[in-house]
Amino acid sequence: MAVPKRRVSHARQGKRRSHHHLKPRQNTYCHRCGSAILPHYVCWNCGYYNIQGKEVVAVEEEEK
Ligand SMILES: [Zn+2]
């Protein structure tokens, strides 16, 4: 609610801002290789999507 700045007590301001925090990023672990992945994303490490899954993205070998 629009109110002059000085009229809002610190407690009230704090209550309003109690919802301003950020949620931590959710991550899950690849069923195939166990590396941390974002949900609904293809695994960066092995290129698989889910348990039954097939290789969705071919992973290139790293060059030495
Ligand atoms: Zn993987």
N, CA, C, O and the ligand as a Tripos MOL2 file, in Angstrom:
@<TRIPOS>MOLECULE
protein
  257   255    65     0     0
PROTEIN
NO_CHARGES

@<TRIPOS>ATOM
      1 N           0.8440   -1.1800    0.0000 N.3       1 MET1
      2 CA          0.0000    0.0000    0.0000 C.3       1 MET1
      3 C           0.8820    1.2310    0.0000 C.2       1 MET1
      4 O           1.8770    1.3000    0.7210 O.2       1 MET1
      5 N           0.5090    2.1940   -0.8090 N.am      2 ALA2
      6 CA          1.3150    3.4040   -0.9150 C.3       2 ALA2
      7 C           1.1360    4.2680    0.3150 C.2       2 ALA2
      8 O           0.0370    4.7280    0.6230 O.2       2 ALA2
      9 N           2.2510    4.4780    1.0170 N.am      3 VAL3
     10 CA          2.2210    5.2290    2.2650 C.3       3 VAL3
     11 C           3.5310    6.0170    2.3200 C.2       3 VAL3
     12 O           4.5490    5.5080    1.8530 O.2       3 VAL3
     13 N           3.5510    7.2390    2.8730 N.am      4 PRO4
     14 CA          4.8160    7.9550    2.9790 C.3       4 PRO4
     15 C           5.8720    7.1070    3.6860 C.2       4 PRO4
     16 O           5.5680    6.4090    4.6540 O.2       4 PRO4
     17 N           7.0950    7.1700    3.2090 N.am      5 LYS5
     18 CA          8.1760    6.3020    3.6670 C.3       5 LYS5
     19 C           8.3220    6.2840    5.1870 C.2       5 LYS5
     20 O           8.4620    5.2160    5.7830 O.2       5 LYS5
     21 N           8.2920    7.4490    5.8120 N.am      6 ARG6
     22 CA          8.5620    7.5340    7.2490 C.3       6 ARG6
     23 C           7.4290    6.9830    8.0910 C.2       6 ARG6
     24 O           7.6070    6.7560    9.2880 O.2       6 ARG6
     25 N           6.2790    6.7650    7.5000 N.am      7 ARG7
     26 CA          5.1330    6.2730    8.2760 C.3       7 ARG7
     27 C           5.1790    4.7570    8.4800 C.2       7 ARG7
     28 O           4.4240    4.2030    9.2790 O.2       7 ARG7
     29 N           6.0460    4.1180    7.7690 N.am      8 VAL8
     30 CA          6.1220    2.6600    7.8990 C.3       8 VAL8
     31 C           7.1340    2.3010    8.9830 C.2       8 VAL8
     32 O           8.3090    2.6540    8.8790 O.2       8 VAL8
     33 N           6.6830    1.6060   10.0120 N.am      9 SER9
     34 CA          7.5910    1.2280   11.0920 C.3       9 SER9
     35 C           8.5700    0.1630   10.6140 C.2       9 SER9
     36 O           8.3290   -0.5280    9.6240 O.2       9 SER9
     37 N           9.6640    0.0480   11.3310 N.am     10 HIS10
     38 CA         10.6770   -0.9340   10.9390 C.3      10 HIS10
     39 C          10.1170   -2.3490   10.9840 C.2      10 HIS10
     40 O          10.4680   -3.1970   10.1640 O.2      10 HIS10
     41 N           9.2340   -2.5900   11.9640 N.am     11 ALA11
     42 CA          8.6490   -3.9210   12.0790 C.3      11 ALA11
     43 C           7.7760   -4.2330   10.8640 C.2      11 ALA11
     44 O           7.8230   -5.3310   10.3110 O.2      11 ALA11
     45 N           6.9940   -3.2600   10.4730 N.am     12 ARG12
     46 CA          6.0860   -3.4740    9.3470 C.3      12 ARG12
     47 C           6.8790   -3.6430    8.0450 C.2      12 ARG12
     48 O           6.5630   -4.4720    7.1930 O.2      12 ARG12
     49 N           7.9160   -2.8220    7.9370 N.am     13 GLN13
     50 CA          8.7740   -2.9190    6.7550 C.3      13 GLN13
     51 C           9.4270   -4.3100    6.6840 C.2      13 GLN13
     52 O           9.5150   -4.9290    5.6240 O.2      13 GLN13
     53 N           9.8730   -4.7660    7.8450 N.am     14 GLY14
     54 CA         10.5010   -6.0770    7.9120 C.3      14 GLY14
     55 C           9.5360   -7.1930    7.5570 C.2      14 GLY14
     56 O           9.9020   -8.1490    6.8730 O.2      14 GLY14
     57 N           8.3040   -7.0690    8.0240 N.am     15 LYS15
     58 CA          7.2930   -8.0810    7.7100 C.3      15 LYS15
     59 C           7.0420   -8.1390    6.2110 C.2      15 LYS15
     60 O           6.8930   -9.2150    5.6320 O.2      15 LYS15
     61 N           6.9980   -6.9690    5.5960 N.am     16 ARG16
     62 CA          6.7780   -6.9390    4.1470 C.3      16 ARG16
     63 C           7.9490   -7.6010    3.4180 C.2      16 ARG16
     64 O           7.7680   -8.3580    2.4650 O.2      16 ARG16
     65 N           9.1530   -7.2880    3.9010 N.am     17 ARG17
     66 CA         10.3370   -7.7890    3.2040 C.3      17 ARG17
     67 C          10.6710   -9.2390    3.5490 C.2      17 ARG17
     68 O          11.5910   -9.8220    2.9760 O.2      17 ARG17
     69 N           9.9250   -9.8130    4.4800 N.am     18 SER18
     70 CA         10.2110  -11.1990    4.8470 C.3      18 SER18
     71 C           9.9630  -12.1520    3.6860 C.2      18 SER18
     72 O          10.4190  -13.2950    3.7090 O.2      18 SER18
     73 N           9.2450  -11.6860    2.6770 N.am     19 HIS19
     74 CA          8.9720  -12.5390    1.5120 C.3      19 HIS19
     75 C           9.9540  -12.3020    0.3790 C.2      19 HIS19
     76 O           9.8450  -12.9120   -0.6840 O.2      19 HIS19
     77 N          10.9110  -11.4170    0.6080 N.am     20 HIS20
     78 CA         11.7850  -11.0410   -0.5010 C.3      20 HIS20
     79 C          12.9500  -11.9910   -0.7430 C.2      20 HIS20
     80 O          13.7040  -11.8270   -1.7020 O.2      20 HIS20
     81 N          13.0930  -12.9830    0.1280 N.am     21 HIS21
     82 CA         14.2650  -13.8450   -0.0140 C.3      21 HIS21
     83 C          14.1730  -14.6950   -1.2930 C.2      21 HIS21
     84 O          13.0870  -14.9280   -1.8230 O.2      21 HIS21
     85 N          15.3250  -15.1460   -1.7670 N.am     22 LEU22
     86 CA         15.3920  -15.9900   -2.9480 C.3      22 LEU22
     87 C          15.3880  -17.4470   -2.5300 C.2      22 LEU22
     88 O          15.9160  -17.8130   -1.4810 O.2      22 LEU22
     89 N          14.7880  -18.2600   -3.3630 N.am     23 LYS23
     90 CA         14.8170  -19.6910   -3.0930 C.3      23 LYS23
     91 C          16.0990  -20.2790   -3.6590 C.2      23 LYS23
     92 O          16.5720  -19.8540   -4.7130 O.2      23 LYS23
     93 N          16.6600  -21.2600   -2.9560 N.am     24 PRO24
     94 CA         17.8440  -21.9120   -3.5060 C.3      24 PRO24
     95 C          17.4890  -22.6790   -4.7710 C.2      24 PRO24
     96 O          16.3620  -23.1470   -4.9350 O.2      24 PRO24
     97 N          18.4450  -22.7970   -5.6430 N.am     25 ARG25
     98 CA         18.2200  -23.5270   -6.8800 C.3      25 ARG25
     99 C          18.0130  -25.0050   -6.5720 C.2      25 ARG25
    100 O          18.7700  -25.5960   -5.8020 O.2      25 ARG25
    101 N          16.9980  -25.5930   -7.1700 N.am     26 GLN26
    102 CA         16.7420  -27.0120   -6.9750 C.3      26 GLN26
    103 C          17.6290  -27.7900   -7.9270 C.2      26 GLN26
    104 O          17.6400  -27.5270   -9.1290 O.2      26 GLN26
    105 N          18.3710  -28.7440   -7.3910 N.am     27 ASN27
    106 CA         19.0120  -29.6170   -8.3550 C.3      27 ASN27
    107 C          18.7830  -31.0700   -7.9920 C.2      27 ASN27
    108 O          18.5450  -31.4040   -6.8320 O.2      27 ASN27
    109 N          18.8560  -31.9170   -8.9840 N.am     28 THR28
    110 CA         18.7130  -33.3440   -8.8000 C.3      28 THR28
    111 C          19.9770  -33.9870   -9.3490 C.2      28 THR28
    112 O          20.8850  -33.3030   -9.8200 O.2      28 THR28
    113 N          20.0200  -35.3070   -9.2800 N.am     29 TYR29
    114 CA         21.2250  -36.0010   -9.7090 C.3      29 TYR29
    115 C          20.9010  -36.9470  -10.8500 C.2      29 TYR29
    116 O          19.8810  -37.6360  -10.8490 O.2      29 TYR29
    117 N          21.7700  -36.9570  -11.7890 N.am     30 CYS30
    118 CA         21.5930  -37.8220  -12.9560 C.3      30 CYS30
    119 C          21.5250  -39.2870  -12.5040 C.2      30 CYS30
    120 O          22.3400  -39.7300  -11.6950 O.2      30 CYS30
    121 N          20.5340  -40.0430  -13.0380 N.am     31 HIS31
    122 CA         20.3910  -41.4440  -12.6490 C.3      31 HIS31
    123 C          21.4790  -42.3120  -13.2560 C.2      31 HIS31
    124 O          21.7490  -43.4180  -12.7890 O.2      31 HIS31
    125 N          22.0770  -41.8050  -14.2740 N.am     32 ARG32
    126 CA         23.0650  -42.6140  -14.9700 C.3      32 ARG32
    127 C          24.4630  -42.3740  -14.4320 C.2      32 ARG32
    128 O          25.1940  -43.3190  -14.1330 O.2      32 ARG32
    129 N          24.8340  -41.0960  -14.3100 N.am     33 CYS33
    130 CA         26.2230  -40.8330  -13.9080 C.3      33 CYS33
    131 C          26.3230  -40.1500  -12.5490 C.2      33 CYS33
    132 O          27.4220  -40.0130  -12.0120 O.2      33 CYS33
    133 N          25.1970  -39.7190  -11.9830 N.am     34 GLY34
    134 CA         25.2270  -39.1790  -10.6250 C.3      34 GLY34
    135 C          25.6700  -37.7470  -10.4980 C.2      34 GLY34
    136 O          25.7690  -37.2380   -9.3810 O.2      34 GLY34
    137 N          25.9400  -37.0770  -11.5950 N.am     35 SER35
    138 CA         26.3470  -35.6770  -11.4600 C.3      35 SER35
    139 C          25.1240  -34.7900  -11.2530 C.2      35 SER35
    140 O          24.0190  -35.1490  -11.6610 O.2      35 SER35
    141 N          25.3140  -33.6560  -10.6320 N.am     36 ALA36
    142 CA         24.2170  -32.7470  -10.3290 C.3      36 ALA36
    143 C          23.6770  -32.1230  -11.6180 C.2      36 ALA36
    144 O          24.4340  -31.5970  -12.4340 O.2      36 ALA36
    145 N          22.3630  -32.1920  -11.7820 N.am     37 ILE37
    146 CA         21.7400  -31.6130  -12.9790 C.3      37 ILE37
    147 C          20.5420  -30.7870  -12.5750 C.2      37 ILE37
    148 O          20.0220  -30.9490  -11.4710 O.2      37 ILE37
    149 N          20.1020  -29.9170  -13.4360 N.am     38 LEU38
    150 CA         18.8590  -29.1800  -13.2170 C.3      38 LEU38
    151 C          17.6950  -30.0700  -13.6470 C.2      38 LEU38
    152 O          17.8050  -30.7940  -14.6370 O.2      38 LEU38
    153 N          16.5610  -30.0250  -12.8990 N.am     39 PRO39
    154 CA         15.4250  -30.8450  -13.2980 C.3      39 PRO39
    155 C          14.9270  -30.4770  -14.6960 C.2      39 PRO39
    156 O          14.9640  -29.3100  -15.0860 O.2      39 PRO39
    157 N          14.4680  -31.4650  -15.4380 N.am     40 HIS40
    158 CA         13.9470  -31.2990  -16.8030 C.3      40 HIS40
    159 C          15.0070  -30.8720  -17.8060 C.2      40 HIS40
    160 O          14.6960  -30.3790  -18.8900 O.2      40 HIS40
    161 N          16.2460  -31.0670  -17.4330 N.am     41 TYR41
    162 CA         17.3210  -30.7490  -18.3650 C.3      41 TYR41
    163 C          18.0630  -32.0320  -18.7340 C.2      41 TYR41
    164 O          18.0920  -32.9840  -17.9550 O.2      41 TYR41
    165 N          18.6470  -32.0510  -19.8970 N.am     42 VAL42
    166 CA         19.5130  -33.1550  -20.2740 C.3      42 VAL42
    167 C          20.8020  -33.0520  -19.4660 C.2      42 VAL42
    168 O          21.3290  -31.9620  -19.2460 O.2      42 VAL42
    169 N          21.2940  -34.1940  -19.0320 N.am     43 CYS43
    170 CA         22.5290  -34.2010  -18.2540 C.3      43 CYS43
    171 C          23.7010  -33.6660  -19.0690 C.2      43 CYS43
    172 O          23.9310  -34.0740  -20.2070 O.2      43 CYS43
    173 N          24.4200  -32.7570  -18.4650 N.am     44 TRP44
    174 CA         25.5660  -32.1540  -19.1540 C.3      44 TRP44
    175 C          26.7050  -33.1430  -19.2890 C.2      44 TRP44
    176 O          27.4970  -33.0740  -20.2280 O.2      44 TRP44
    177 N          26.7760  -34.0400  -18.3680 N.am     45 ASN45
    178 CA         27.9330  -34.9190  -18.3120 C.3      45 ASN45
    179 C          27.8290  -36.0840  -19.2910 C.2      45 ASN45
    180 O          28.7810  -36.3860  -20.0110 O.2      45 ASN45
    181 N          26.6430  -36.7500  -19.3130 N.am     46 CYS46
    182 CA         26.5390  -37.9580  -20.1350 C.3      46 CYS46
    183 C          25.5450  -37.8240  -21.2740 C.2      46 CYS46
    184 O          25.4970  -38.7020  -22.1360 O.2      46 CYS46
    185 N          24.7420  -36.7530  -21.3160 N.am     47 GLY47
    186 CA         23.8460  -36.5410  -22.4410 C.3      47 GLY47
    187 C          22.5490  -37.3220  -22.3720 C.2      47 GLY47
    188 O          21.8120  -37.3730  -23.3570 O.2      47 GLY47
    189 N          22.2450  -37.9400  -21.2180 N.am     48 TYR48
    190 CA         21.0010  -38.6840  -21.0560 C.3      48 TYR48
    191 C          19.9620  -37.8280  -20.3670 C.2      48 TYR48
    192 O          20.2860  -36.9100  -19.6130 O.2      48 TYR48
    193 N          18.6830  -38.1510  -20.6430 N.am     49 TYR49
    194 CA         17.6190  -37.3660  -20.0330 C.3      49 TYR49
    195 C          17.0310  -38.0230  -18.7980 C.2      49 TYR49
    196 O          16.9870  -37.3840  -17.7460 O.2      49 TYR49
    197 N          16.5720  -39.2790  -18.8720 N.am     50 ASN50
    198 CA         15.9740  -39.9140  -17.6890 C.3      50 ASN50
    199 C          16.4090  -41.3700  -17.5720 C.2      50 ASN50
    200 O          17.2950  -41.8280  -18.2940 O.2      50 ASN50
    201 N          15.7710  -42.0890  -16.6520 N.am     51 ILE51
    202 CA         16.2540  -43.4350  -16.3380 C.3      51 ILE51
    203 C          16.1220  -44.3900  -17.5140 C.2      51 ILE51
    204 O          17.0850  -45.0450  -17.9110 O.2      51 ILE51
    205 N          14.8700  -44.4620  -18.0850 N.am     52 GLN52
    206 CA         14.6430  -45.3770  -19.1940 C.3      52 GLN52
    207 C          15.4520  -44.9370  -20.3960 C.2      52 GLN52
    208 O          15.7830  -45.7080  -21.2960 O.2      52 GLN52
    209 N          15.7480  -43.6650  -20.3550 N.am     53 GLY53
    210 CA         16.1670  -42.8710  -21.4910 C.3      53 GLY53
    211 C          17.2330  -43.4040  -22.3840 C.2      53 GLY53
    212 O          17.9460  -44.3660  -22.1000 O.2      53 GLY53
    213 N          17.2900  -42.7220  -23.4630 N.am     54 LYS54
    214 CA         18.3540  -42.9890  -24.4210 C.3      54 LYS54
    215 C          19.2810  -41.7840  -24.3740 C.2      54 LYS54
    216 O          19.0100  -40.7790  -23.7170 O.2      54 LYS54
    217 N          20.3700  -41.9260  -25.0880 N.am     55 GLU55
    218 CA         21.2630  -40.7900  -25.1850 C.3      55 GLU55
    219 C          20.6070  -39.7630  -26.0990 C.2      55 GLU55
    220 O          20.3910  -40.0270  -27.2820 O.2      55 GLU55
    221 N          20.2950  -38.6110  -25.5590 N.am     56 VAL56
    222 CA         19.5830  -37.5980  -26.3250 C.3      56 VAL56
    223 C          20.5630  -36.7340  -27.0880 C.2      56 VAL56
    224 O          20.3520  -36.3790  -28.2480 O.2      56 VAL56
    225 N          21.6440  -36.4100  -26.3970 N.am     57 VAL57
    226 CA         22.6500  -35.5500  -27.0070 C.3      57 VAL57
    227 C          23.9670  -36.3000  -26.9560 C.2      57 VAL57
    228 O          24.4090  -36.7440  -25.8960 O.2      57 VAL57
    229 N          24.5690  -36.4290  -28.0880 N.am     58 ALA58
    230 CA         25.8610  -37.1080  -28.1160 C.3      58 ALA58
    231 C          26.9100  -36.2140  -27.4650 C.2      58 ALA58
    232 O          27.0100  -35.0220  -27.7550 O.2      58 ALA58
    233 N          27.6860  -36.8270  -26.5760 N.am     59 VAL59
    234 CA         28.7120  -36.0550  -25.8790 C.3      59 VAL59
    235 C          30.0290  -36.2000  -26.6290 C.2      59 VAL59
    236 O          30.5070  -37.3060  -26.8800 O.2      59 VAL59
    237 N          30.5830  -35.0870  -26.9680 N.am     60 GLU60
    238 CA         31.8720  -35.1230  -27.6640 C.3      60 GLU60
    239 C          32.9900  -35.4020  -26.6750 C.2      60 GLU60
    240 O          32.9750  -34.9210  -25.5420 O.2      60 GLU60
    241 N          33.9490  -36.1800  -27.1190 N.am     61 GLU61
    242 CA         35.1000  -36.4450  -26.2790 C.3      61 GLU61
    243 C          35.9530  -35.1860  -26.1670 C.2      61 GLU61
    244 O          36.1290  -34.4380  -27.1290 O.2      61 GLU61
    245 N          36.4760  -34.9790  -24.9610 N.am     62 GLU62
    246 CA         37.3360  -33.8150  -24.7860 C.3      62 GLU62
    247 C          38.6690  -34.0170  -25.4850 C.2      62 GLU62
    248 O          39.2690  -35.0900  -25.4220 O.2      62 GLU62
    249 N          39.1090  -32.9830  -26.1390 N.am     63 GLU63
    250 CA         40.4110  -33.0670  -26.7910 C.3      63 GLU63
    251 C          41.5160  -32.7590  -25.7960 C.2      63 GLU63
    252 O          41.3780  -31.8970  -24.9280 O.2      63 GLU63
    253 N          42.5960  -33.4690  -25.9430 N.am     64 LYS64
    254 CA         43.6970  -33.2320  -25.0040 C.3      64 LYS64
    255 C          44.6870  -32.2180  -25.5500 C.2      64 LYS64
    256 O          45.6750  -31.9010  -24.8880 O.2      64 LYS64
    257 ZN         24.5270  -38.0510  -16.5240 Zn       65 ZN65
@<TRIPOS>BOND
     1     1     2 1
     2     2     3 1
     3     3     4 2
     4     3     5 am
     5     5     6 1
     6     6     7 1
     7     7     8 2
     8     7     9 am
     9     9    10 1
    10    10    11 1
    11    11    12 2
    12    11    13 am
    13    13    14 1
    14    14    15 1
    15    15    16 2
    16    15    17 am
    17    17    18 1
    18    18    19 1
    19    19    20 2
    20    19    21 am
    21    21    22 1
    22    22    23 1
    23    23    24 2
    24    23    25 am
    25    25    26 1
    26    26    27 1
    27    27    28 2
    28    27    29 am
    29    29    30 1
    30    30    31 1
    31    31    32 2
    32    31    33 am
    33    33    34 1
    34    34    35 1
    35    35    36 2
    36    35    37 am
    37    37    38 1
    38    38    39 1
    39    39    40 2
    40    39    41 am
    41    41    42 1
    42    42    43 1
    43    43    44 2
    44    43    45 am
    45    45    46 1
    46    46    47 1
    47    47    48 2
    48    47    49 am
    49    49    50 1
    50    50    51 1
    51    51    52 2
    52    51    53 am
    53    53    54 1
    54    54    55 1
    55    55    56 2
    56    55    57 am
    57    57    58 1
    58    58    59 1
    59    59    60 2
    60    59    61 am
    61    61    62 1
    62    62    63 1
    63    63    64 2
    64    63    65 am
    65    65    66 1
    66    66    67 1
    67    67    68 2
    68    67    69 am
    69    69    70 1
    70    70    71 1
    71    71    72 2
    72    71    73 am
    73    73    74 1
    74    74    75 1
    75    75    76 2
    76    75    77 am
    77    77    78 1
    78    78    79 1
    79    79    80 2
    80    79    81 am
    81    81    82 1
    82    82    83 1
    83    83    84 2
    84    83    85 am
    85    85    86 1
    86    86    87 1
    87    87    88 2
    88    87    89 am
    89    89    90 1
    90    90    91 1
    91    91    92 2
    92    91    93 am
    93    93    94 1
    94    94    95 1
    95    95    96 2
    96    95    97 am
    97    97    98 1
    98    98    99 1
    99    99   100 2
   100    99   101 am
   101   101   102 1
   102   102   103 1
   103   103   104 2
   104   103   105 am
   105   105   106 1
   106   106   107 1
   107   107   108 2
   108   107   109 am
   109   109   110 1
   110   110   111 1
   111   111   112 2
   112   111   113 am
   113   113   114 1
   114   114   115 1
   115   115   116 2
   116   115   117 am
   117   117   118 1
   118   118   119 1
   119   119   120 2
   120   119   121 am
   121   121   122 1
   122   122   123 1
   123   123   124 2
   124   123   125 am
   125   125   126 1
   126   126   127 1
   127   127   128 2
   128   127   129 am
   129   129   130 1
   130   130   131 1
   131   131   132 2
   132   131   133 am
   133   133   134 1
   134   134   135 1
   135   135   136 2
   136   135   137 am
   137   137   138 1
   138   138   139 1
   139   139   140 2
   140   139   141 am
   141   141   142 1
   142   142   143 1
   143   143   144 2
   144   143   145 am
   145   145   146 1
   146   146   147 1
   147   147   148 2
   148   147   149 am
   149   149   150 1
   150   150   151 1
   151   151   152 2
   152   151   153 am
   153   153   154 1
   154   154   155 1
   155   155   156 2
   156   155   157 am
   157   157   158 1
   158   158   159 1
   159   159   160 2
   160   159   161 am
   161   161   162 1
   162   162   163 1
   163   163   164 2
   164   163   165 am
   165   165   166 1
   166   166   167 1
   167   167   168 2
   168   167   169 am
   169   169   170 1
   170   170   171 1
   171   171   172 2
   172   171   173 am
   173   173   174 1
   174   174   175 1
   175   175   176 2
   176   175   177 am
   177   177   178 1
   178   178   179 1
   179   179   180 2
   180   179   181 am
   181   181   182 1
   182   182   183 1
   183   183   184 2
   184   183   185 am
   185   185   186 1
   186   186   187 1
   187   187   188 2
   188   187   189 am
   189   189   190 1
   190   190   191 1
   191   191   192 2
   192   191   193 am
   193   193   194 1
   194   194   195 1
   195   195   196 2
   196   195   197 am
   197   197   198 1
   198   198   199 1
   199   199   200 2
   200   199   201 am
   201   201   202 1
   202   202   203 1
   203   203   204 2
   204   203   205 am
   205   205   206 1
   206   206   207 1
   207   207   208 2
   208   207   209 am
   209   209   210 1
   210   210   211 1
   211   211   212 2
   212   211   213 am
   213   213   214 1
   214   214   215 1
   215   215   216 2
   216   215   217 am
   217   217   218 1
   218   218   219 1
   219   219   220 2
   220   219   221 am
   221   221   222 1
   222   222   223 1
   223   223   224 2
   224   223   225 am
   225   225   226 1
   226   226   227 1
   227   227   228 2
   228   227   229 am
   229   229   230 1
   230   230   231 1
   231   231   232 2
   232   231   233 am
   233   233   234 1
   234   234   235 1
   235   235   236 2
   236   235   237 am
   237   237   238 1
   238   238   239 1
   239   239   240 2
   240   239   241 am
   241   241   242 1
   242   242   243 1
   243   243   244 2
   244   243   245 am
   245   245   246 1
   246   246   247 1
   247   247   248 2
   248   247   249 am
   249   249   250 1
   250   250   251 1
   251   251   252 2
   252   251   253 am
   253   253   254 1
   254   254   255 1
   255   255   256 2
@<TRIPOS>SUBSTRUCTURE
     1 MET1         2 RESIDUE 1 A MET
     2 ALA2         6 RESIDUE 1 A ALA
     3 VAL3        10 RESIDUE 1 A VAL
     4 PRO4        14 RESIDUE 1 A PRO
     5 LYS5        18 RESIDUE 1 A LYS
     6 ARG6        22 RESIDUE 1 A ARG
     7 ARG7        26 RESIDUE 1 A ARG
     8 VAL8        30 RESIDUE 1 A VAL
     9 SER9        34 RESIDUE 1 A SER
    10 HIS10       38 RESIDUE 1 A HIS
    11 ALA11       42 RESIDUE 1 A ALA
    12 ARG12       46 RESIDUE 1 A ARG
    13 GLN13       50 RESIDUE 1 A GLN
    14 GLY14       54 RESIDUE 1 A GLY
    15 LYS15       58 RESIDUE 1 A LYS
    16 ARG16       62 RESIDUE 1 A ARG
    17 ARG17       66 RESIDUE 1 A ARG
    18 SER18       70 RESIDUE 1 A SER
    19 HIS19       74 RESIDUE 1 A HIS
    20 HIS20       78 RESIDUE 1 A HIS
    21 HIS21       82 RESIDUE 1 A HIS
    22 LEU22       86 RESIDUE 1 A LEU
    23 LYS23       90 RESIDUE 1 A LYS
    24 PRO24       94 RESIDUE 1 A PRO
    25 ARG25       98 RESIDUE 1 A ARG
    26 GLN26      102 RESIDUE 1 A GLN
    27 ASN27      106 RESIDUE 1 A ASN
    28 THR28      110 RESIDUE 1 A THR
    29 TYR29      114 RESIDUE 1 A TYR
    30 CYS30      118 RESIDUE 1 A CYS
    31 HIS31      122 RESIDUE 1 A HIS
    32 ARG32      126 RESIDUE 1 A ARG
    33 CYS33      130 RESIDUE 1 A CYS
    34 GLY34      134 RESIDUE 1 A GLY
    35 SER35      138 RESIDUE 1 A SER
    36 ALA36      142 RESIDUE 1 A ALA
    37 ILE37      146 RESIDUE 1 A ILE
    38 LEU38      150 RESIDUE 1 A LEU
    39 PRO39      154 RESIDUE 1 A PRO
    40 HIS40      158 RESIDUE 1 A HIS
    41 TYR41      162 RESIDUE 1 A TYR
    42 VAL42      166 RESIDUE 1 A VAL
    43 CYS43      170 RESIDUE 1 A CYS
    44 TRP44      174 RESIDUE 1 A TRP
    45 ASN45      178 RESIDUE 1 A ASN
    46 CYS46      182 RESIDUE 1 A CYS
    47 GLY47      186 RESIDUE 1 A GLY
    48 TYR48      190 RESIDUE 1 A TYR
    49 TYR49      194 RESIDUE 1 A TYR
    50 ASN50      198 RESIDUE 1 A ASN
    51 ILE51      202 RESIDUE 1 A ILE
    52 GLN52      206 RESIDUE 1 A GLN
    53 GLY53      210 RESIDUE 1 A GLY
    54 LYS54      214 RESIDUE 1 A LYS
    55 GLU55      218 RESIDUE 1 A GLU
    56 VAL56      222 RESIDUE 1 A VAL
    57 VAL57      226 RESIDUE 1 A VAL
    58 ALA58      230 RESIDUE 1 A ALA
    59 VAL59      234 RESIDUE 1 A VAL
    60 GLU60      238 RESIDUE 1 A GLU
    61 GLU61      242 RESIDUE 1 A GLU
    62 GLU62      246 RESIDUE 1 A GLU
    63 GLU63      250 RESIDUE 1 A GLU
    64 LYS64      254 RESIDUE 1 A LYS
    65 ZN65       257 GROUP 0 **** ****
